[in-house]
Amino acid sequence: MPVGSGVLGRVIDALGRPMDGKGEIEAEDILPIEIVAPGIIKRQPVKEPLQTGIKAIDSMIPIGRGQRELVIGDRKTGKSSILIDTIINQADQDVKCVYVAIGQRDSAVAGIAAALEDAGAMEYTTIINASASQSATLQYLAPYAGCAIGEFFMGRGQDALVIYDDLSKHATAYRQMMLLLRRPPGREAYPGDVFYLHSRLLERAARLSDEIGGGSLTALPVVETKAGDISAYIPTNVISITDGQIFLDQDLFNAGQRPAIDTGNSVSRVGGSAQIKAMKSVAGTLRLDLNQYRELASFAQFGSDLDKATQQTLNRGERLTAILKQDERDPVPVEMQVVVLYAATNGYLDEVDTDAVMDWERQFRDFMRNSHGGVLNDIRSSQKLSDESEQQLRDAIEHFNENYEPQHSRLVDASVDGSGGTDRGATGDDPRGDQLNAAGERS
């Protein structure tokens, strides 16, 4: 496989041939796509975080450099979106990224390339496209080729991230090859060594010891489930190879929780050692609070009169769930995540309407960026939330809450007093206004 800085910013196939019409690849080296994974002596523990920019992941299911974290869920639950946001968030983290698209439509891969290009992320990213229109052999080779590109940077003492999207289709391509070669089929017609197919790939993710450069290769494999069944053959295989999984739930997705991460089934087996101290101190009880809230919420449907403590837990849980919502292509820097989650977990959002939480967060982030940059810089540089910074942060949140006015309440006021017409969109503040007006005219 041709490797080196020359493949960054390019879309290539599983043999390293360019697919983007930008001319030949200037390779620094040629590496074999299959090598034996580094042994235990050559490794060191995973202890440096790989920031994804996604609040729910960085706070509760942290990923470390050198870890293998599975992203699993039904189709159309936002798996690829999480991974694209993770790549975009590496802009200032000095992590080289490789995105391996296996068995996807060419148009989908082109969309991903365009999204990364728009965000300025293509300059440190390589896309390997083994689309559904290509042969099963190329789809089978693609993840190993991507891994070889990542290993080149790891061998140079740098950090690399490889995304395999997705290994269900990889296993299917392998099954097709093996059945054509008349190898005996096993469970679900997969060949007997389908476990080894993925284990020898994911085992190559590592954090190398300082003696041999200290580079890292982080693997984020994707597996697609059918009807949320994570106990199927390929999902259980890959779960047992990886160091944790991020489980995306169809019901949460349909209920409007984006990203639709099911905190009950998601876990990171590296855990707090892959978090900065500030995040650890802020998000310590977050998962517990959320799970407690989910438990109580299911009971609260049946009973009407709830005691004060239960109401308080439900109230807080609703705010925490809302604060973890996040738009696509909007990765949040870790210091900003810390201050937002600090406000949520310490009850500063309890008086804010659940519907207004995302608006509160948007305004609060602007407020912190504009007038309290010192606190953010301190958290970023020291990676801790010192007593002094914490006090400044408390004062800032209290000051902000005193002056906070929800955006949508201003829209409603304007429409009530007649100055803005009856249509919410007519106030001009709502970006959907034009669409609403246009729809009204059409109808």
N, C-alpha and C positions, 0 to 999 in steps of 0.2 A: 504494500500500500504506500503511495507517495504521501509523505508527512512533512510537517514544518509550517512556518508562518505563512507560506504561500497558499495553503489551503484555506486560511481564514478568509471569511467574506465570500466564499464560493459555495455553489450547489454542485455536488458531484454524485456519481453513482457508486455502487459498491466496489468497483474496481479502480476508483480514483479518476475516472474520466469526467471532464467538465460537462455540466448540463445547462449552464447559464449563459453560454455564448460569449464568455469574456476571455476566450483564448486559452492557451495551454496553462497547466498548473506548474508553477516554479517550485519544485520539491527540494527540500534540504536533505532529505534522506529517504530511503525505502525501508520499511519495516515489515516483518511478517505479521499477518493478521492474527495468528494464533501463537501465543507463547505460554509457558507455564507461569502461573501467578506467583508473585513474590512470596517467599516463605515467612514464617512468623518472626524470625530473627531480623529480617529486613524491614519489619513494620514497627510503627509506634502507635500508641492509643489515639483515637480520634478525640480531639479536644478543642479544635478551632471551628467556630460556626461558619456554615455557608448560608448567608442571609438570603432568604427567598423574597423578602419584601411583602410577604403575605402574613397578616397579623395572626391569623389562626394557627399557621404552621410555626412561625418563629417563636410564638409564645408557648404553645402546648406540645408541638410535635417537632422539636428542633432537629435540623439536619446538620451534621458535622462534615468537615472536609475529609473525604476518604470513606464516607459511609455509603451504604446501599439502602435507599429508601424506596419502597414500592408505592406507586400511585395506582390505586385499584378502584374500579367502579363500573357501573353500566355505561353503555354508549350514550353520548350526549349528556354527560353530567359535568363537563367542564374540566376533564383531566388535562387535555392539551393546553387549555388556557392557563392553568396553574404553572405549567412548565415553561410556557412562553414568557409569563411574567417573571419567573425565576431567572431566565436568561437575560431579560431586560434589566433586572436588578443588579446584574454583575458588572454594569458599566464602570463603576468606580471601585470594584472589589478585586480587580486584576485576576479574574478567573476566565480561562479560555473555555468556550462551550462547543459541544458537538451535538447536533440534533439528528438522530437517526430515525427517518420515517419509513416504517416497514408496512407494506401492503396498503398504503393509503391512496386516495385519489390524487392524481397529479395536480388538480385544481386546488385541493386542500393544502398541499405542500407549497404551492405557489402563493396561497394566501398567507401561510405562516412566514414565508420568506419576505413577503411585502410588509407584514406587520413588524418583523424584526428590522427591516430596512428603515421603515418610518421612525422607529424608536432609536435608530442609530446603533443597534446592537449587532448588526451583521459584521462589523469590522473585527469583532473578536469571536465570531461564530462560524462554524462549518455546518452545512446541511448535507446529509447523505440521503439521497432519495432512492429507495428501492420500492417503487410504487406498485400498485396492484397490476399494472399493465406489464411489468417486467417479469422475468422468469422466476420460478420458485428458488432456483439456485442463487440468484442475485439477492433475493430477499433473505435467504439463509445466511449469506456472507456478510450482509450489511452491518449488523451489530458488531461483529468482530473487527470489521474495517474501522468503524467509529471508535472502538476501544483502542485500536492501534494509534489513531491520531491523538487521542487523549493521553496515551502512554508516552508519546514523544515529549509532550510538555511536562508530564510528571517526572520523566527521566532527567529533565533540565532543572528540576527543583521548583517548578511552577505548579500552580493549582489548575486542575481541569475538571470539567463537568460533562458527563456524557448522558444523554437522554435516549432511551430506547422506546420508541412509540410505534407499535407496542409488541410485547413478547408473545401475546396470544396468536397474532398473525405470523410471528416468527415460527412458533411451534407448528402451526398449520402448514407453512411452506416446507418445513423439515419433514413433516408427515407425508406430504405429497411426494417429495423426493424419495423417501425411504420406500413408499409403497410402489413407486415406479421401479425402484432397484430390487424389488421383491424381498426386502428385509421383513422378517416376521412381525406382524402387528401385535401390539399389546393392548393395554386398557384404552378404550375409546379410539382404537386404531392408531394411536401414537406409538412410535417405536419404543423399545424398552429403555433406550438411553436418552429419552427426552429430558429427564432430570439433569443428566450430565451436560446436555446441550446448554442449559442455562447456568448451571453452577460454575462451569469453567469460564463462562463469560463474566459473571458477576463477581467471581472470586478475584478477578484482576483489579477490582477497585480497592485502593489501599491508601494509607498514609505512610509514606516511606520514612525510615529512621533518618535522623540528622546526618549520620555517617555517610549515607548515600544520597544526600541532597535534600531530603525532607519534602519532596514534592507530594502531591496528592491527586488521586483520581476518584471523583465522586460519581456514583451511578444512580440514576433515577429511572428504573424500569417502569413501564406501564403495563397493566394487565386489564383486559376487559372482562367483566363478569356478565352472566345472563341472569336477569331478575334478582340481582344482588346476592347471588349464591357464591360466597367466598370459600365454600368448602368443595368446589369442583376440582378437577384434576390439576390443570395448569395453575390456577390461583394458589392452591395449597402448596404445590411444588415451589413456586417463586416466593411465597411468604416464608417458607422454611429456609430459603437461601439468604433472604435480605435481613437487614437490621431494623425492621419495623415497616409499618405501612400506613399510608394516608388513604382512608376509605371514604369515597364520595358516595353519598346516598341520594337515590332518585327522588325519594319523598321530600327530603330537605330541599333539593333543587327545585321541585315543583312548588314547594311552599314559599319560594322566593329567598331562601338563605343561600347567598352566593359569596364565596365558594361554599359548596354544599358538603362541608367536612363533618363527618360523623365522629365526634370526639370520643364516643364510647368504644368504637371499634378501631380507632386509629392509635398508633403507639410508635414511639421512637425508642429503640433499645440502647441508644447512646444517651438520650435524655439530657439532663441539665449540664453535663460536661460539654455539650455543644452549644451552650448559651453564654452570652456575656453576663457579668454579675448583675448589672442593672436590670436586665430582662428577667433573670432568675428571681430577683427580689420582688419584682412587680407582678409577675405571672404565676407566682408560687401556688396560689390557691385557685387559680382561674378554672382549671379543668374540673376540680372538685366541685366548685360552685355551680358550674354549668351542668354537670351530671346530676347534682342534687336538684337543680331547677327542673331538669327534664323529668326526673322521677316524680317530683311534686306536681308538675304541670299535668301529668297523666291522671293523678288522683284528683286534682282540683276540678277537673271537668265534672266529677260526680257530686261534689259537695259545694254548697253555696256559702255557708258561713265558715270562714276560715279565721283562725286566730292571727294575732298581729305578726308574730314571728314568721308564720307561713306566708302571709301576704308580703312581708318584707323580702323573703327569699325569692318569691315569684317575681316581685317588682325588680329586684336587682338582676335576676336571671334574664329577664326580658331585655334589660339594658345591655347586659354583657353579650347576649346573642346578637343584638342589633349592632353593637360596636365592632363585632367581628365580620360584619358584612363589608364587602369591598368590591369596587368596580374593576372590570378588566382593564389591563394595561395601566394600572395605577399602583405599582409597587411602592411601599412606604419605607423610607430609611429606618434603620433600627432605633435610632435615638427618638424619632418621632413616634414610633410604635410604643416606646417606653412611656413617654409622657401621656399619650392617649389612654393606654391601658392603666396607667397609674390613676388617672381621673376616674375611669370606670370602676376599678376594683375598690377604690376608696370612697365610693358613694357620692361622688360629685355629679353623677348623672341621674341620681334617683328622682330628682324633681323635673327632669326633662322628659317630654312625651316620647314614647318609643318611636313613633313615626318621625320625630325630629332629630333622632340621634345621629343619623348620617350627616344631616345639615349642621348639627352642633360640631361634629368632628371636622367637617370641611372648614368651618369658620375658625375653629380652635387651632387647627394646623396653620392656617394663614396668620393668626394672631401670634402664635409661638415663633413662627419663622420671621415675622416682621419686627416684633418687639422684645423677644426673649431668646435671641439666637445664642447668647452666651451659655444658657442652660443646656441647649442642644449640643453646642460644641464641647462643653465639659463632659457630657455623657458619651459623646462619640470618641473623644480622645482618651478619657480615663476608663471607659467601659463600666463605670460604677455610678451609682446614684448617691453622691455624698450627702451628708446632713445639710450642708449649705445649699447645694443644688435642690434638695428635696424641699427645703423651706421656701426657696425662690419659686419652685414649681407650685407649691400650695398657694402662695400669694397670687401667682399668675392665674391659676385656675379660678380662685375666688373672685379676683378682679374681673376675669372674663365672664363668669357666670352672672355677676351683677348687671353687666351691660348686654348680655346675650338676648337676641331677639330672633325667634325662628323665622326663616325666610318665607315659609308658606303662609304663616299667619299674616304677614304683611300683604301677601297676595289676596288672601281672603278679605282683609279689611278694605283693600282697594275695590274689590268687586262689590262689597256690601254697600259702600257709600256712593256707588254709582259712577265714580270717576273712572273705573276701569272696565265698565261693561259687566255683563253677567258671566262671560266666558273667562275661566281662569287664565287661559292662554293670552287673553287680550291685554293683560297687565304688562306684557313685554318682558317680565322677569323669568317666565317659564319657557325654557327652550322648546318645549313641545307645543307652545302656543301657535306657531305658524302652521304646524301639522293640524292642530285642532280646527283652526280657522279654515284651512284649506279643505279639511274633511267636511266641515259645515257647509262651505260653499258648494262642494260637489254634491252633497246629499240634497 
